[in-house]
Amino acid sequence: MGYKVVVAGATGNVGREMLNILAEREFPVDEIVALASRKSLGTEVSFGDKTLKCKDLDTFDFTGWDIALFAIGSDATKIYAPKAAGAGCIVIDNSSLYRYDPDVPLIVPEVNAHAIMGYARKNIIANPNCSTAQMVVALKPLHDRATIKRVVVSTYQSVSGAGKEGMDELWNQTKAIYNPTDNVPPSKFPKQIAFNVIPHIDVFLDSGETKEEWKMVAETKKILDPKIKVTATCVRVPVFVGHSEAINIEFEEFLDWQEAQDILREAPGIMLIDKREPGGYITPIECVGEFATYVSRVRQDSTIENGLSLWCVSDNLRKGAALNAVQIAELLGSKVLKKG
Ligand SMILES: NC(=O)c1ccc[n+]([C@@H]2O[C@H](COP(=O)([O-])OP(=O)(O)OC[C@H]3O[C@@H](n4cnc5c(N)ncnc54)[C@H](OP(=O)(O)O)[C@@H]3O)[C@@H](O)[C@H]2O)c1
């Protein structure tokens, strides 16, 4: 016996990947339904070798369904997640709406799987921001060994993190640059993204940081350790899929770079690719469609007593969203629902 699974936002970047990953990982599904907005009614999406026709989320009855994977943005989540949770269906949500709610666990299974039982307070589990998810997977085993005090991170985030409209904007602007009669002004992004980089993701806060940067701080504390100080600079780059991060870490104790490599090589969810030679590191294009969080360029930071720097890359639609959500569903299956 398997699970009755809902995928809400099935026509979107994350929703499509959730369907792919449920099929790839052979999640024990008895019945599955793909939901989106009314305008997508009947739109076909793939689930393994099957095709599903999308239904309308607005009229869907969640009664009797076990798990709903949501990837529909915060505004729609505010309406539909309480409806699903209230009907007894456990929601795993990709939006930022519930991430900072003390009654909702925020989970990266490699890091804080123990928090899963907190699901029962609201029948909702939150999935972290894409940049946080991959970073905490890399930080966790190093924190366990040498206790992280402070993290300085700069991100290089792909346009797919801004949904399908973000990918279209990069594609259309890039084509338009070679055809001067076309003009594709910025719309999804605040400035031209083709052949450019933009140090601004999500809204500005009074502190001068952006909400995306604040999310990395708040979520790292909630998932990994509230004592870790984080400062982030989040940058959008003209890459379709795959987020990269340059991470500088200050520890309580000394950690030699070779020992850090050994720790990362053994750590769950991590793939270490770190040869100190041209091409001996990972780039975002190589991580597309992969499950792993990749780490390269591990090296000592000699400007502080106990410091390391490293490069971390992952498919933001997978570990940063859909894969993590499916891993949470697997955890829920093994620890709570116990079907399948
Ligand atoms: N992309 C990432 O790297 C990433 C990472 C972590 C978290 N997330 C989060 O995941 C969510 C989805 O992101 P995405 O990149 O997949 O966006 P997307 O490509 O723009 O897709 C949005 C999906 O939500 C559906 N939707 C929107 N409003 C709806 C409504 N009122 N009722 C029903 N369905 C509605 C859309 O359906 P229609 O096609 O019918 O409009 C579509 O299926 C967002 O909350 C985002 O912040 C994304």
The ligand as an SDF file (V2000), in Angstrom:
LIG
                    3D

 48 52  0  0  0  0  0  0  0  0999 V2000
   12.5640   27.8380   -8.3710 N   0  0  0  0  0  0  0  0  0  0  0  0
   13.2720   27.6050   -7.2660 C   0  0  0  0  0  0  0  0  0  0  0  0
   14.5150   27.4250   -7.2900 O   0  0  0  0  0  0  0  0  0  0  0  0
   12.5980   27.5410   -5.9490 C   0  0  0  0  0  0  0  0  0  0  0  0
   13.3230   27.0900   -4.8650 C   0  0  0  0  0  0  0  0  0  0  0  0
   12.7160   27.0270   -3.6270 C   0  0  0  0  0  0  0  0  0  0  0  0
   11.4040   27.4030   -3.5260 C   0  0  0  0  0  0  0  0  0  0  0  0
   10.7010   27.8510   -4.6000 N   0  0  0  0  0  0  0  0  0  0  0  0
    9.3100   28.2360   -4.4020 C   0  0  0  0  0  0  0  0  0  0  0  0
    8.4420   27.3060   -5.0580 O   0  0  0  0  0  0  0  0  0  0  0  0
    7.2560   27.9690   -5.4830 C   0  0  0  0  0  0  0  0  0  0  0  0
    7.0470   27.7370   -6.9800 C   0  0  0  0  0  0  0  0  0  0  0  0
    8.1780   28.2230   -7.6900 O   0  0  0  0  0  0  0  0  0  0  0  0
    8.3880   27.9180   -9.2410 P   0  0  0  0  0  0  0  0  0  0  0  0
    9.7810   28.3410   -9.5140 O   0  0  0  0  0  0  0  0  0  0  0  0
    7.9860   26.5270   -9.5870 O   0  0  0  0  0  0  0  0  0  0  0  0
    7.3310   28.9480   -9.9170 O   0  0  0  0  0  0  0  0  0  0  0  0
    6.6630   28.9040  -11.3690 P   0  0  0  0  0  0  0  0  0  0  0  0
    7.5300   28.1840  -12.3310 O   0  0  0  0  0  0  0  0  0  0  0  0
    6.2860   30.3090  -11.6700 O   0  0  0  0  0  0  0  0  0  0  0  0
    5.3170   28.0320  -11.1620 O   0  0  0  0  0  0  0  0  0  0  0  0
    4.2640   28.4560  -10.3240 C   0  0  0  0  0  0  0  0  0  0  0  0
    3.2250   27.3510  -10.2050 C   0  0  0  0  0  0  0  0  0  0  0  0
    2.2360   27.7460   -9.2510 O   0  0  0  0  0  0  0  0  0  0  0  0
    0.9420   27.6710   -9.8430 C   0  0  0  0  0  0  0  0  0  0  0  0
    0.0930   28.7020   -9.2630 N   0  0  0  0  0  0  0  0  0  0  0  0
    0.4030   29.9960   -9.0540 C   0  0  0  0  0  0  0  0  0  0  0  0
   -0.6480   30.6470   -8.4930 N   0  0  0  0  0  0  0  0  0  0  0  0
   -1.6420   29.7290   -8.3710 C   0  0  0  0  0  0  0  0  0  0  0  0
   -2.9870   29.7760   -7.8810 C   0  0  0  0  0  0  0  0  0  0  0  0
   -3.5220   30.8980   -7.3910 N   0  0  0  0  0  0  0  0  0  0  0  0
   -3.7100   28.6350   -7.8960 N   0  0  0  0  0  0  0  0  0  0  0  0
   -3.1800   27.4890   -8.3910 C   0  0  0  0  0  0  0  0  0  0  0  0
   -1.9250   27.3850   -8.8690 N   0  0  0  0  0  0  0  0  0  0  0  0
   -1.1620   28.4930   -8.8580 C   0  0  0  0  0  0  0  0  0  0  0  0
    1.1990   27.8800  -11.3320 C   0  0  0  0  0  0  0  0  0  0  0  0
    0.1140   27.3670  -12.0670 O   0  0  0  0  0  0  0  0  0  0  0  0
   -0.2570   27.9700  -13.5300 P   0  0  0  0  0  0  0  0  0  0  0  0
    0.7990   27.4820  -14.4770 O   0  0  0  0  0  0  0  0  0  0  0  0
   -1.6010   27.3990  -13.7810 O   0  0  0  0  0  0  0  0  0  0  0  0
   -0.2460   29.4660  -13.3690 O   0  0  0  0  0  0  0  0  0  0  0  0
    2.4820   27.0680  -11.5100 C   0  0  0  0  0  0  0  0  0  0  0  0
    2.1640   25.6930  -11.5730 O   0  0  0  0  0  0  0  0  0  0  0  0
    7.4590   29.4290   -5.0870 C   0  0  0  0  0  0  0  0  0  0  0  0
    6.8800   29.6270   -3.8040 O   0  0  0  0  0  0  0  0  0  0  0  0
    8.9480   29.5780   -4.9700 C   0  0  0  0  0  0  0  0  0  0  0  0
    9.3270   30.6160   -4.1120 O   0  0  0  0  0  0  0  0  0  0  0  0
   11.2680   27.9120   -5.8190 C   0  0  0  0  0  0  0  0  0  0  0  0
  1  2  1  0
  2  3  2  0
  2  4  1  0
  4  5  1  0
  4 48  2  0
  5  6  2  0
  6  7  1  0
  7  8  2  0
  8  9  1  0
  8 48  1  0
  9 10  1  0
  9 46  1  0
 10 11  1  0
 11 12  1  0
 11 44  1  0
 12 13  1  0
 13 14  1  0
 14 15  2  0
 14 16  1  0
 14 17  1  0
 17 18  1  0
 18 19  2  0
 18 20  1  0
 18 21  1  0
 21 22  1  0
 22 23  1  0
 23 24  1  0
 23 42  1  0
 24 25  1  0
 25 26  1  0
 25 36  1  0
 26 27  1  0
 26 35  1  0
 27 28  2  0
 28 29  1  0
 29 30  1  0
 29 35  2  0
 30 31  1  0
 30 32  2  0
 32 33  1  0
 33 34  2  0
 34 35  1  0
 36 37  1  0
 36 42  1  0
 37 38  1  0
 38 39  2  0
 38 40  1  0
 38 41  1  0
 42 43  1  0
 44 45  1  0
 44 46  1  0
 46 47  1  0
M  CHG  2   8   1  16  -1
M  END
$$$$
